[in-house]
Amino acid sequence: MSKILEKLADQHEERIINVLYKLEEDVVKEVTRATKGQLVSQRLAIQLRPAIKKLIDESFLDEADTIINQEYNKIAKEVLDRFGEMPIPSKFKSLTEVDLRTINALKYQSFSGFEDIAERFLKVINDEVYQSTIAGRPFEDMVSNIRSHINGVYKSSNSAEINELVDFINENKFDNAKKAQVEEAVRKLHTQYASDRAGNNLRRYASQIAHDSVMQFHGQFTVAKAKEAGLTHYTYTGTLVRDSREFCVGMLNRTLTEEQIREMWNTRAWQGKSTGDPFIVRGGYRCRHTWLPTDPAWGEETVDELPTEEEVPPPPPPRTTVSDVPIAFLLNRGSDNTRKAFDNDFNSQLTDQQKIIVSKFNKPNVIKNSKNGVYFAGRKELRAELDARDINPDGSSVKSFVISHEYGHHIDYEAHNVRFRAWSEDNDFFKDAIQKDKKQFKGSFRAGQYRIKDEEFEELHKKIGTYETIETYSKYNPEQLLTSYNTTTLKADGFGEVSDIIDALALGKFQKKYGTWGHGVSYYRKRGRVEKEIFANLFSIRNNKKAYNVAKSIIPNTVKEFEKRLDELEKQ
């Protein structure tokens, strides 16, 4: 990332963060004025929505609009200046010419991202007021929750020390000379005042989109100009930092054709990969790198071979030091050999990132080596079978990641600061992503839910296995059919977990129709179970590239939100 881009990204993020503090105070003042500090009217809670929307529009969206219209021309100029420094033949002169139509179209697209975030959090804040009124929640608690929805742990507080920490972080966040002090302040804010954590807040997503919009506008404009000039080769450029993604480390300074880049994008997976076009989202959210167009005929680059799967991503040095996480000491019974095998089985199912996450949060109270996998959130009891297998009808079997599945449930609850509630069932972004993924398939709304058509599940089933119909006839009357049912043969390890994800999308009917792995219709009658099972299944197959890629092809938006959550938990 050039110094100009880096500076713009940091400045825009800082401006958005600053405006959110004003928004926090304005929203609290408006709610206090309208309710007079008393939550007595549900109708009043509904009537507050236009006022809150106006505040969001006049502060957050106005600032975003100002940034985009005043500053994004600098990004376009940076692209054109960069092209101007290249040994570009006269036939590529259009690369250095301003294209106002393209710039304005991309500005509009960037602003729509901020609008989407604003609309989501308008609903979140309004729901908080409405639900607080229904539940009879104390007014002060509702105000604290609203502040958390907007600024998370960085919300205004009655504690002078918390406010002092927050002010120090905000004033020095972009000062490299004070990076160590800022990190220590953030650590203290999260650990010493952990009860103030709020995972899904406007600040988190707004600051991210402020950064990514700069980089994505740059990427889109660059590619648009390259296509206009007929260029088909690109070099992956930028700088590396301590936590650069494995993909970015392996790709830096490589020159590939557009065809090679898209082939790699469609067939490879890596930690933090985002859904979208490879030239726009690059390594993933908050990525600092760009694909710059070039031409080997200019004499500066040669086309590299498409990296092998072993080359991308390469093993990054920091990850090699992550130790296995012991949990078998929590087994209620078992020999030393059994406990060792249980730990080995569990850790083999985890990525290094997941091991870091597991080590950060409290363990279950007890673990039982049981054939029936289940997690009891109330008493924090985990049951899972050592070396579990999914048995196919012909007697063959595939690996089932039951231990990590049930531990995924534990993390879903334990890392969420709400008693007996899982993050996945409460997070609007995760829930919306599931619905968005469902709607990519043919279907219709029935009884308030989007139902995917049977023909779509037929195609999804082909991704995970084959099925046959088993029929049983009467021995007394060979023409009399007694029973008929389908049974599935899974193709590979972890595909039982993928089947469970599809069954969640089908609300249990997938298991019933194909005789495959899932939880069934009755299980999904209770709210929140779809989200919790999808989260646990993604957690269980995160370290199995083949199964995870199949899941990602089915629910790409959900996987994106899941990966964001893992990144958040790793940094807590």
Secondary structure, 3 states (H helix, E strand, C coil): CCHHHHHHHHHHHHHHHHHHHHHHHHHHHHHHHHHCCCCCCHHHHHHHHHHHHHHHHHHHHHHHHHHHHHHHHHHHHHHHHHHHCCCCCHHHHHHHCCCHHHHHHHHHHHHHHHHHHHHHHHHHHHHHHHHHHHHCCCHHHHHHHHHHHHHHHHCCCCCHHHHHHHHHHHHHCCCHHHHHHHHHHHHHHHHHCHHHCCCCCHHHHHHHHHHHHHHHHHHHHHHHHHHHHCCCEEEEECCCCCCCCHHHHHHCCCEEEHHHHHHHHHHCCCCCCCCCCHHHHCCCCCCCCEEEEECHHHCCCCCCCCCCCCCCCCCCHHHHHCCCCCCHHHECCCCHHHHHHHHHHHHHCCCHHHHHHHHHCCCCCEEEECCCCEEECCCCEEEECCCCEEECCCCCEEECCHHHHHHHHHHHHHCCCCCCCCHHHHCHHHHHHHHHHHCCCCEEEECCEEEECHHHHHHHHHHHEEEEEEEEECCCCCCCEEEEEEEEEECCCCHHHHHHHHHHHCCCHHHHHHCCCCCCCHHHHCCCHHHHHHHHHHHHHCCCHHHHHHHHHHCHHHHHHHHHHHHHHHHC
